[in-house]
Amino acid sequence: MNIQLTTKTKQLVDSLKSICANHGLGNDGNEYKIITEVFLYKFMNDKFFFDVRNIDTKYAKAENLEEVLRSLSDDDYDMLLLMLPASTAKLKREHYLSNLFNNQNKEEFAKLFDDTMRDLAAFNSEIFSVGTAGGEKIRLFAGISNYVTEESKRDGFCRAIVNRLFEYSFADVFDQKYDFFATIFEYLIKDYNKDGGGKYAEYYTPHAVARIMSEILVPEPTSNAMCYDPSAGTGSLLMSLAHKIGEDRCTIYSQDISQKSSTLLRLNLILNNLAHSLPNVVQGNTMTEPYHMSHKPTNKGFDYIVSNPPFKLDFSDWRDKIDASRQTVREDGNEAVFTQRFFAGVPKIPGKQVDKMPIYLLFLQHIIASLKPSGKAACVVPTGFLTEGKGKATNIANKIRMKLVDGKMLRAVVSMPSNIFANTGTNVSIIFIDKGNRTGKAVLVDASTLGEDIKDGNIKKTQLSTNEEQRIIDAINGEEAENGFCVVKTFAEIKSAGYSFNPGTYFDVSIDYVDMSPEEFAEKMSESKARLSTMFAESGTLEKQILAGLEGLLLE
């Protein structure tokens, strides 16, 4: 059943993209807005009728539910809307997809289509809008027909969209869980994340990384959890964390500078039954305008933080601004508490390669400052961070590592395989932070040799098996050392090793001894001499050929 549903839903996405292409919008910068808006419009229509049927048996048994609803008085219809779950979009009768389908031959149909979607967004603005750091509200739908340049083709474009939506039904998908919607969401956005790499969190974090983070951060049941991502992107890390905790037992908070990411994150939240967290999605620069640090209740800190921040970015325009105001004020009762957010410092502007400024160091410090006293976090960093600036008291990376060890906050480190992210050649690791770590030790895992190489289109990447993911999770949660893979070290031991987070620093060097008779030893030595003699002879011949070639060049 799941395979059929997945196939049908992917076919819907493909057909919507095909309609865009046929109207000159294929690979257009606005295509993702069209696809996400119409996909959500259809999803919310079907979810509305699905939830109405669950309100009362008379609705559940109705052969033509829309006809029954149209026959209700306005007061009864308003009462019906109040009975719907808070996360379900409230539809006026003129918002129904069938209304658009039945009126598609009217003049200026594109205007009717856009007006319908805009009115639905306005009617549900309190729940389904996302905000900006400046306090503005971005509504769910803005209309799509204006993206078609030729005005005469707009009606046809909207008719094609409506007819395709009318053929499909989401009715069978609402009982599906995270795994289904994660697959659909990744398929839906796969063409809109090609500008990843060092750009601002536009890329999709692999499921393996997301699962490892959530399973280690939340080994036991919890509730009423406040979860945050300061560089949320499309929200894959937050969705995995929320699924592990339970969508109804946590509240999501996020911030990201990208308008595109905020739009796609909203879609992800709605698909994963997390619409109650939509008001907490903020579009803005987390470094210069940390929205959640200055608004209740998040100014008290978060229970869980996950992040895959951009590693390198040119932030020279606002570097001095955050360096000049490194203190953050939080209200604690009637007392003002000053927390130095960028305690380790702000990277300087280099003379060359300004686009390679290590912005992840700011995010990592922001995460530490944003945790509750008992909070936990997991952050993706370049593997170079594990030893960068070792022994240098003024180096920012080294100062952060010192803070995590001396403050007894380090929980674990995992060195991941190369190419775990398909769109960046940077080797990555995951830092796990636990401000309530009372064990006095940390687990360091070298998973760099795990996984198998696969092809994703034309891109080569490394994929972990489910068993390999579990091996990493069990190593940290079980705190069992395994030479060559995992060590468990006290903070004192890490400090004495120069605050190195590299697992290999602590592995025992083993030498394998093989029993061998004098005759066998002599035979091995003879073979080695013969190989060396052959190599030396080949080297001499090659040397003569090169010299002869150079001589020829000189004669010419």
HELIX and SHEET records of a PDB file:
HELIX    1   1 ASN A    2  ASN A   22  1                                  21    
HELIX    2   2 GLU A   31  ARG A   53  1                                  23    
HELIX    3   3 THR A   57  ALA A   60  1                                   4    
HELIX    4   4 LEU A   65  ARG A   70  1                                   6    
HELIX    5   5 ASP A   74  LEU A   82  1                                   9    
HELIX    6   6 ARG A   93  HIS A   95  5                                   3    
HELIX    7   7 LEU A   97  ASN A  102  1                                   6    
HELIX    8   8 PHE A  109  PHE A  123  1                                  15    
HELIX    9   9 SER A  125  PHE A  128  1                                   4    
HELIX   10  10 SER A  145  TYR A  147  5                                   3    
HELIX   11  11 GLU A  151  LYS A  153  5                                   3    
HELIX   12  12 ARG A  154  GLU A  167  1                                  14    
HELIX   13  13 TYR A  178  ILE A  189  1                                  12    
HELIX   14  14 LYS A  190  TYR A  192  5                                   3    
HELIX   15  15 HIS A  207  LEU A  217  1                                  11    
HELIX   16  16 SER A  236  ILE A  245  1                                  10    
HELIX   17  17 GLU A  247  ARG A  249  5                                   3    
HELIX   18  18 GLN A  259  LEU A  271  1                                  13    
HELIX   19  19 ALA A  275  ASN A  280  5                                   6    
HELIX   20  20 TYR A  291  MET A  293  5                                   3    
HELIX   21  21 THR A  298  LYS A  300  5                                   3    
HELIX   22  22 ARG A  319  ALA A  324  1                                   6    
HELIX   23  23 VAL A  354  LYS A  356  5                                   3    
HELIX   24  24 TYR A  360  SER A  370  1                                  11    
HELIX   25  25 THR A  383  LEU A  386  5                                   4    
HELIX   26  26 ILE A  396  ASP A  406  1                                  11    
HELIX   27  27 THR A  466  GLY A  478  1                                  13    
HELIX   28  28 PHE A  491  SER A  496  1                                   6    
HELIX   29  29 PRO A  503  TYR A  506  5                                   4    
HELIX   30  30 PRO A  518  LEU A  555  1                                  38    
SHEET    1   A11 LYS A 137  ILE A 138  0                                        
SHEET    2   A11 VAL A 130  THR A 132 -1                                        
SHEET    3   A11 VAL A 281  GLN A 283  1                                        
SHEET    4   A11 CYS A 250  ASP A 256  1                                        
SHEET    5   A11 ALA A 225  ASP A 229  1                                        
SHEET    6   A11 PHE A 302  SER A 307  1                                        
SHEET    7   A11 LEU A 371  PRO A 382  1                                        
SHEET    8   A11 VAL A 428  ASP A 434 -1                                        
SHEET    9   A11 LEU A 410  SER A 415 -1                                        
SHEET   10   A11 LYS A 441  ASP A 446  1                                        
SHEET   11   A11 CYS A 486  THR A 490 -1                                        
SHEET    1   B 2 GLN A 327  ASP A 332  0                                        
SHEET    2   B 2 GLU A 335  GLN A 340 -1                                        
SHEET    1   C 2 GLU A 452  ASP A 456  0                                        
SHEET    2   C 2 ILE A 459  GLN A 463 -1                                        
END                                                                             
